[in-house]
Amino acid sequence: MIRFEHVFKRYPERGEALTNISFEMKVGEMAFLTGHSGAGKSTLLRLIGLLERPSRGQILVNGRNLATLPRRQIPYHRRQVGMIFQDHRLLPDRSIFDNVALPLVVTGLGQKEVGRRVRAALDQVGLLKRERATPVALSGGEQQRVGIARAIVGRPPVLLADEPTGNLDPDLSREIFELFERFQYVGVTLLIATHDLALVNSMQHRTFTLDDGRLLNDTGRW
């Protein structure tokens, strides 16, 4: 599902962000991405989401080589990769329903199907009864669940999360990670960048550790 083959990412202003990264994740696998701030976690996720391209090497997602993917196919690829961020990036003047619906509206999906999918996504994250609320009326944990609903509403086979629980307390963080596990059980491939090593260790999923842009450890490699 996701394969990195000797991937490098270099920025002119700050040098090498990723150096010779190679790994493979299978369909339906859930893994954590750990490492200090600046280790390259966000950069790696951005490469998978094609928000950036590698400087060298190959990245394959669902059989597609992202390094050579034509520009016109980038929007299609991004619809196959759900992305969740620490700051939620919700529109404060829109309802929860409208925030989750946005990716579907952009693609031109019909109103009836939009409603069906949005409510299904909100139901999965336990917020179906809050669809008419605005983000300011929700707690931090609820706002993060809205971000997750928005990421899954298009039913992407790949889900990426960049520090999704950075602003949440330990109990809420575990709830969010257990929610991710439910998506894994239905075949979604998940890669989650996090600093919460205690929670990562307690959940016993595969873990990648980055250090200054290099893959220092991969618990799935034997």
GINOR-V206974 format. One record per backbone hydrogen bond with DSSP energy under -0.5 kcal/mol. CO is the residue of the C=O (numbers start at 1). NH is the residue of the N-H. E is the energy in kcal/mol with one decimal. If there is no record, write none. Layout:
# GINOR-V206974
CO;NH;E
CO;NH;E
This chain:
# GINOR-V206974
1;62;-2.9
2;25;-3.0
3;60;-2.8
4;6;-0.5
4;23;-1.3
5;58;-1.9
7;21;-2.5
8;55;-2.3
8;56;-1.6
9;17;-3.3
9;18;-1.7
11;14;-0.6
11;15;-2.3
15;11;-2.8
18;9;-2.1
21;7;-2.5
23;4;-2.9
25;2;-1.8
26;29;-1.8
29;190;-2.4
30;206;-0.8
31;192;-2.3
32;34;-0.5
32;208;-3.2
33;194;-2.2
34;210;-2.9
36;39;-2.1
39;213;-2.0
40;44;-2.3
41;45;-2.0
42;46;-2.5
43;47;-1.8
44;48;-1.6
45;49;-2.2
46;51;-2.6
46;52;-1.2
47;50;-0.9
56;8;-2.3
58;5;-2.9
59;66;-3.2
60;3;-2.6
61;64;-1.9
64;61;-2.1
64;66;-0.8
65;68;-1.0
70;73;-1.7
71;74;-1.4
73;77;-2.2
74;78;-2.6
75;79;-1.3
76;80;-0.6
77;80;-1.7
78;81;-1.0
80;158;-1.4
82;160;-3.4
84;162;-2.9
85;88;-1.1
87;89;-2.9
90;92;-0.7
91;94;-1.6
94;135;-0.7
95;99;-2.4
96;100;-2.2
97;101;-2.2
98;102;-1.2
101;104;-1.1
101;105;-2.3
102;106;-2.3
103;107;-1.0
104;109;-1.9
105;108;-1.3
110;114;-2.6
111;115;-2.4
112;116;-2.0
113;117;-2.5
114;118;-2.8
115;119;-2.1
116;120;-1.7
117;121;-2.4
118;122;-2.6
119;123;-2.0
120;124;-1.8
121;125;-1.2
122;127;-3.1
122;128;-0.5
123;126;-1.1
127;130;-1.8
128;131;-1.0
130;133;-1.7
131;97;-2.7
133;96;-2.5
134;137;-1.9
135;138;-1.9
139;143;-2.5
140;144;-2.0
141;145;-1.7
142;146;-1.8
143;147;-2.0
144;148;-1.9
145;149;-2.6
146;150;-2.6
147;151;-1.6
148;152;-1.8
149;153;-1.3
152;155;-2.4
157;189;-2.8
158;82;-3.0
159;191;-2.0
160;84;-2.2
161;163;-0.8
161;193;-3.2
162;86;-0.7
163;166;-1.4
165;168;-1.7
169;173;-2.5
170;174;-2.2
171;175;-1.9
172;176;-2.2
173;177;-2.3
174;178;-2.7
175;179;-1.7
176;180;-1.9
177;181;-1.8
178;182;-1.3
179;183;-1.2
180;184;-1.9
181;185;-1.8
182;186;-0.5
183;186;-1.0
183;188;-1.9
184;187;-2.1
187;28;-0.6
188;190;-0.5
189;159;-3.0
190;31;-2.1
191;161;-2.1
191;193;-0.5
192;33;-3.0
193;163;-2.2
195;197;-2.0
196;200;-2.3
197;201;-2.8
198;202;-1.6
199;203;-1.3
200;203;-0.6
200;204;-1.1
200;205;-0.6
206;32;-2.6
207;219;-2.3
208;34;-3.3
208;210;-0.5
209;216;-2.4
209;217;-1.4
211;214;-1.5
213;19;-3.3
214;211;-2.4
214;216;-1.1
217;209;-2.7
218;221;-1.9
220;222;-0.6
